[in-house]
Amino acid sequence: MKRGKKYQEAAKQIERQKQYDPEEGIALVKKTAFAGFDETVEVHIRTGCDGRHADQQVRGAVVLPHGTGKTVRVLVFAKGVKLDEAQAAGADHVGGDELIPKIQNEGWLDFDVVVATPDMMGVVGRLGKVLGPKGLMPNPKAGTVTMDVTKAIQDIKAGKIEYRLDKANIIHVPVGKVSFEEAALKDNLDALMGAVVKAKPSALKGQYIKSITLAPTMGPGVKLNVQKFV
């Protein structure tokens, strides 16, 4: 894959085989980010799990102490008093059955996270084919299927992110923006890694975390020293 001149210039500043200490890696990512916008800093965690086995799944959520730097739009499926509660807590959209055709037929997806009360999961289940592939399906493990909609909304707005294995058994998550202070990115990274390490499946034999790479949206990745987190 041919990379642009700016990418190549940035990549020259990074030793490809070196595993950097977190502080050093964060400083490098900030230094080598070259896009003309405030790039997201992402973490890519390669695991030794085999997600095809249910007992080796890794999935959960964590609130990043300094948020993600992104305004998150929350849709809540609820009914009765929970609708009012969700609105009062700052949900961007609330509703029930009437939202199904809007999402299914009109392709409406003006939201980043979906929260649902347990009694609405029968309704939300009908959207599985639309929400599932986009990673938007509410899930009890991620705290997005709950009766406490106020706490769910507040956590999400405060910087709660979900992590899960992709098909290649890698976890991809944002930990902030390039414009964040280095200390804030380090706090967010520590919070995420603490949660991921704790979520290690007991059925897993062998190495759990194989590599950790930090990268801005457009720029080259920086490998981090795995031993600093496990």
Secondary structure, DSSP 4 states (H G I P E B T S, - for coil): -PPPHHHHHHHTTS-TT--B-HHHHHHHHHHH---SS-PEEEEEEEES--TTSGGG--EEEEE-TT--SSPPPEEEE--THHHHHHHHTT-SEEESTTHHHHHHTT-----SEEEE-GGGHHHHGGGHHHHTTTT-S--GGGT-B-S-HHHHHHHHHHTEEEEEB-TTSEEEEEEEETTS-HHHHHHHHHHHHHHHHHT--TT--S-SEEEEEEEESSS--EEE-GGGT-
